[in-house]
């Protein structure tokens, strides 16, 4: 197998993970999502301090860094201010830049 091909098993795992993440996003808190367009922190089990290395909020594609030191970081899908070192079920790793 050449290094650019992906096995069927790996493809199935990625597809399943994407599907589960999407389901969590859309089904976790319909009422909260309907009001603000974002999910409540408890619906995605957000915690201010993550315990999985490399899966902090600031490693996620949904993370929005504050414009200055006086503002809080935010998230595209979780409502309210967040800690850059927090974590939730909606974590999606940032795409790595091509070499």
FIVEXKOL-188687 format. One line per field, with one value per residue (C-alpha): z, y, x; residue number from 0. Coordinates in Angstrom, 2 decimals. Layout:
BEGIN
w <- [Z, ...]
v <- [Y, ...]
u <- [X, ...]
num <- [NUM, ...]
This chain:
BEGIN
w <- [0.00, -0.90, 1.78, 0.25, 0.38, 3.37, 4.51, 4.51, 8.27, 8.79, 6.44, 8.32, 11.67, 10.36, 8.88, 12.10, 14.24, 12.00, 12.17, 15.96, 16.29, 13.99, 15.91, 19.23, 17.79, 16.38, 18.98, 22.28, 23.18, 20.64, 22.92, 23.66, 20.04, 18.84, 21.00, 20.38, 17.54, 19.98, 22.35, 26.14, 27.89, 29.83, 26.64, 25.25, 28.68, 28.58, 31.33, 32.01, 32.27, 29.81, 30.79, 27.32, 25.93, 22.54, 22.88, 24.56, 23.16, 21.62, 19.58, 18.15, 14.83, 16.61, 18.96, 18.57, 20.21, 21.92, 20.05, 23.08, 26.60, 28.20, 26.27, 26.82, 24.26, 22.62, 20.51, 17.26, 18.64, 22.47, 24.08, 26.50, 27.28, 27.29, 28.69, 26.00, 28.06, 28.39, 26.52, 25.32, 23.24, 20.16, 19.96, 16.33, 15.73, 13.56, 10.11, 10.03, 7.41, 4.43, 4.51]
v <- [0.00, 3.38, 6.08, 8.34, 5.80, 5.30, 1.95, 1.30, 0.84, 4.24, 5.89, 4.30, 5.51, 9.07, 9.02, 7.65, 10.24, 13.05, 11.72, 11.44, 14.95, 16.34, 14.55, 15.93, 19.42, 19.39, 17.25, 18.15, 21.27, 22.31, 24.98, 26.70, 26.43, 27.95, 31.08, 32.04, 29.84, 28.28, 25.33, 25.62, 24.65, 21.82, 20.37, 19.73, 18.94, 21.95, 22.14, 25.06, 22.77, 19.90, 16.75, 15.43, 16.81, 18.48, 18.79, 22.18, 24.76, 26.72, 23.59, 23.44, 24.83, 26.49, 28.57, 32.36, 34.14, 37.44, 40.63, 41.97, 40.90, 42.46, 40.29, 36.63, 33.90, 32.55, 29.61, 29.43, 26.82, 27.08, 30.09, 32.39, 33.01, 30.01, 29.17, 28.49, 25.44, 24.14, 21.19, 19.91, 17.14, 19.36, 19.53, 19.37, 19.63, 22.45, 21.45, 21.26, 23.49, 21.65, 21.36]
u <- [0.00, 1.46, 1.83, -0.84, -3.66, -5.92, -7.25, -10.97, -10.84, -9.19, -11.68, -14.58, -13.17, -12.84, -16.33, -17.79, -15.98, -17.23, -20.79, -20.73, -19.30, -21.96, -24.73, -23.47, -23.39, -26.93, -28.73, -27.07, -29.03, -31.67, -33.19, -29.89, -28.83, -32.10, -31.70, -28.08, -26.92, -24.44, -24.54, -24.63, -21.39, -23.03, -24.51, -21.01, -19.49, -17.17, -14.54, -12.19, -9.15, -8.76, -6.88, -6.03, -2.74, -3.14, -6.92, -7.25, -9.66, -6.79, -5.92, -9.48, -10.68, -13.66, -11.46, -11.57, -8.64, -9.43, -8.58, -6.71, -5.68, -8.77, -11.22, -12.03, -11.53, -14.69, -15.81, -17.73, -20.14, -20.10, -21.74, -19.98, -16.32, -13.99, -10.59, -7.95, -6.92, -10.49, -12.01, -15.41, -16.98, -17.09, -13.28, -12.13, -8.37, -7.11, -5.91, -2.13, -0.49, 0.95, 4.75]
num <- [0, 1, 2, 3, 4, 5, 6, 7, 8, 9, 10, 11, 12, 13, 14, 15, 16, 17, 18, 19, 20, 21, 22, 23, 24, 25, 26, 27, 28, 29, 30, 31, 32, 33, 34, 35, 36, 37, 38, 39, 40, 41, 42, 43, 44, 45, 46, 47, 48, 49, 50, 51, 52, 53, 54, 55, 56, 57, 58, 59, 60, 61, 62, 63, 64, 65, 66, 67, 68, 69, 70, 71, 72, 73, 74, 75, 76, 77, 78, 79, 80, 81, 82, 83, 84, 85, 86, 87, 88, 89, 90, 91, 92, 93, 94, 95, 96, 97, 98]
